[in-house]
Amino acid sequence: MSRLIRNAVTMLLVMTAITGLVYPLAATGVAQVLFPHQANGSLIERNGKPIGSELIGQYFDDPKYFWGRPSATTPQPYNGTGSNGSNLGPSNTALRDAVQQRIDALRKADPGNTAPVPADLVTASGSGLDPDISPAAAQYQVARVARERHVSVAQVQALVAKFTQGRQLGLLGEPRVNVLTLNLALDQWR
């Protein structure tokens, strides 16, 4: 019996060392060598200082910027430590009220825009941290951004087209626009 216990404890220690130390260190080392940008959080830097990540959305409500997908995190939007969805179903009045408030805010910021509001501008993603919007959501905001920045709609549309990413490997996911990188490109103009 003591031999069985000793073997079990030895195997526990060996497997803990392999799966808890050796494998994570090896995976981290390989990632640092092959994919250093991604392994370090896909950080975006300006003047040597990190200002955001390509992977986590940021809150924009100034009309001269593109607005991202709403965040479901608390106590503040895009809180990386509070990643979650709202868990509100389509028949829940709290969800319907929140969506209507978001639609009203978009209409108030751009009263002349009568186009249907894309769903990703009024509903949060499953994580509540989505950094991307659909090309349709970006196009919905082009006229407002152009007006607020005193540039032509064609210039803003060209920038959106430049920052629109296709499906990964040509078939995975949907086309998308990273809101932070697009807004940073806008700031390069003025």
C-alpha positions as CSV (number, residue, x, y, z in Angstrom):
1,M,0.0,0.0,0.0
2,S,2.8,2.5,0.9
3,R,4.4,1.7,-2.5
4,L,1.2,2.6,-4.3
5,I,0.9,5.9,-2.4
6,R,4.6,6.7,-3.0
7,N,4.1,6.0,-6.8
8,A,1.0,8.1,-6.9
9,V,2.7,11.0,-5.1
10,T,5.8,10.7,-7.4
11,M,3.6,10.7,-10.5
12,L,1.6,13.7,-9.1
13,L,4.9,15.7,-8.6
14,V,6.3,14.7,-12.1
15,M,3.1,15.6,-13.9
16,T,2.8,18.8,-11.9
17,A,6.3,19.7,-13.0
18,I,5.7,18.8,-16.6
19,T,2.2,20.4,-17.0
20,G,2.7,23.2,-14.5
21,L,6.2,24.4,-15.3
22,V,7.9,22.8,-18.3
23,Y,5.1,23.0,-20.8
24,P,4.0,26.6,-19.9
25,L,7.6,27.8,-20.0
26,A,8.2,26.0,-23.3
27,A,5.0,27.4,-24.9
28,T,5.8,30.9,-23.6
29,G,9.4,30.7,-25.0
30,V,8.2,29.5,-28.4
31,A,5.5,32.2,-28.6
32,Q,8.0,34.9,-27.7
33,V,10.3,33.7,-30.5
34,L,7.7,33.1,-33.2
35,F,4.9,35.6,-32.3
36,P,6.3,38.3,-30.0
37,H,3.7,40.9,-30.8
38,Q,0.8,38.6,-30.1
39,A,2.4,36.9,-27.1
40,N,2.8,40.3,-25.4
41,G,-0.9,41.3,-25.8
42,S,-0.9,42.8,-29.3
43,L,-0.2,46.2,-27.8
44,I,-0.4,49.3,-29.8
45,E,2.3,51.9,-28.9
46,R,2.7,55.6,-29.7
47,N,5.9,57.3,-28.7
48,G,7.1,54.2,-26.9
49,K,4.0,54.1,-24.6
50,P,1.3,51.5,-24.8
51,I,-2.1,53.1,-25.6
52,G,-4.2,50.0,-26.1
53,S,-4.5,46.5,-27.5
54,E,-5.7,45.2,-30.8
55,L,-7.6,42.6,-28.8
56,I,-9.6,44.6,-26.3
57,G,-12.1,47.4,-27.3
58,Q,-11.9,50.9,-26.0
59,Y,-14.7,53.3,-25.2
60,F,-15.2,56.1,-27.7
61,D,-18.2,58.5,-27.5
62,D,-16.9,61.6,-29.2
63,P,-18.7,62.1,-32.5
64,K,-15.4,62.6,-34.4
65,Y,-14.5,59.0,-33.7
66,F,-15.9,55.7,-34.8
67,W,-17.8,54.0,-31.9
68,G,-17.2,50.4,-31.1
69,R,-19.5,47.6,-30.1
70,P,-21.1,48.2,-26.7
71,S,-19.4,46.7,-23.7
72,A,-21.2,44.5,-21.2
73,T,-18.5,44.8,-18.6
74,T,-18.7,46.5,-15.2
75,P,-18.0,48.8,-13.4
76,Q,-16.6,50.5,-16.5
77,P,-16.8,49.7,-20.2
78,Y,-14.1,47.3,-21.7
79,N,-12.9,46.2,-18.3
80,G,-10.6,43.3,-19.1
81,T,-11.0,41.8,-15.6
82,G,-14.8,41.8,-15.9
83,S,-15.2,40.0,-19.3
84,N,-18.7,38.7,-19.6
85,G,-21.9,39.0,-21.6
86,S,-25.1,40.4,-20.2
87,N,-26.9,37.1,-20.3
88,L,-30.1,39.0,-21.2
89,G,-32.4,37.2,-23.6
90,P,-34.2,38.9,-26.5
91,S,-37.5,39.0,-24.6
92,N,-35.9,40.7,-21.6
93,T,-37.1,44.3,-21.3
94,A,-33.8,45.5,-19.8
95,L,-32.0,44.4,-23.0
96,R,-34.7,46.0,-25.2
97,D,-34.4,49.3,-23.2
98,A,-30.6,49.2,-23.5
99,V,-30.7,48.6,-27.2
100,Q,-33.2,51.4,-27.7
101,Q,-31.0,53.8,-25.6
102,R,-28.0,52.9,-27.8
103,I,-30.1,53.5,-31.0
104,D,-31.3,56.9,-29.6
105,A,-27.7,57.9,-28.8
106,L,-26.6,57.0,-32.4
107,R,-29.5,58.9,-33.9
108,K,-28.8,61.9,-31.7
109,A,-25.1,62.0,-32.7
110,D,-26.1,61.8,-36.4
111,P,-29.7,63.0,-36.8
112,G,-29.7,63.0,-40.6
113,N,-28.8,59.3,-40.8
114,T,-31.9,57.3,-41.5
115,A,-30.2,54.0,-42.4
116,P,-31.0,51.0,-40.3
117,V,-28.6,50.7,-37.3
118,P,-26.3,47.7,-37.6
119,A,-26.9,45.2,-34.8
120,D,-23.3,45.2,-33.6
121,L,-23.5,48.9,-32.7
122,V,-26.3,48.3,-30.2
123,T,-25.6,44.8,-28.8
124,A,-22.6,43.6,-26.8
125,S,-20.5,40.7,-27.8
126,G,-20.2,37.5,-25.7
127,S,-17.0,38.8,-24.0
128,G,-18.1,42.4,-23.7
129,L,-14.6,43.4,-25.0
130,D,-14.9,43.1,-28.8
131,P,-12.4,45.5,-30.4
132,D,-14.0,45.2,-33.9
133,I,-17.1,46.3,-35.7
134,S,-18.5,45.1,-39.0
135,P,-17.8,47.0,-42.2
136,A,-21.6,47.9,-42.2
137,A,-21.2,49.4,-38.7
138,A,-18.3,51.5,-39.8
139,Q,-20.1,52.6,-43.0
140,Y,-23.1,53.7,-40.8
141,Q,-20.8,56.1,-39.0
142,V,-18.7,57.5,-42.0
143,A,-20.9,60.6,-42.7
144,R,-20.9,61.6,-39.0
145,V,-17.1,61.2,-38.6
146,A,-16.4,63.1,-41.9
147,R,-18.7,65.9,-40.9
148,E,-17.1,66.2,-37.4
149,R,-13.6,66.2,-38.8
150,H,-14.4,68.5,-41.8
151,V,-13.1,66.0,-44.4
152,S,-14.9,64.4,-47.3
153,V,-17.0,61.2,-46.9
154,A,-14.8,59.7,-49.7
155,Q,-11.7,60.2,-47.6
156,V,-13.2,58.5,-44.5
157,Q,-14.6,55.7,-46.7
158,A,-11.2,55.1,-48.1
159,L,-9.7,54.9,-44.6
160,V,-12.4,52.4,-43.5
161,A,-11.6,50.3,-46.6
162,K,-7.9,50.4,-45.8
163,F,-8.6,49.2,-42.3
164,T,-11.2,46.5,-43.1
165,Q,-9.8,43.1,-42.5
166,G,-11.1,40.1,-44.4
167,R,-11.9,36.6,-43.2
168,Q,-8.9,34.8,-41.6
169,L,-7.4,32.4,-44.1
170,G,-10.1,33.5,-46.5
171,L,-12.9,31.5,-44.7
172,L,-12.8,32.0,-40.9
173,G,-14.9,34.7,-39.2
174,E,-16.4,37.7,-40.8
175,P,-14.9,40.9,-42.3
176,R,-14.2,43.4,-39.5
177,V,-12.7,46.8,-38.7
178,N,-10.6,47.4,-35.6
179,V,-12.0,50.5,-34.0
180,L,-8.9,51.6,-32.2
181,T,-6.5,51.3,-35.1
182,L,-9.1,53.1,-37.3
183,N,-9.4,56.0,-34.8
184,L,-5.7,56.3,-34.4
185,A,-5.4,56.6,-38.2
186,L,-8.0,59.3,-38.1
187,D,-6.0,61.2,-35.5
188,Q,-3.0,61.2,-37.9
189,W,-5.0,63.6,-40.1
190,R,-5.6,66.2,-37.4
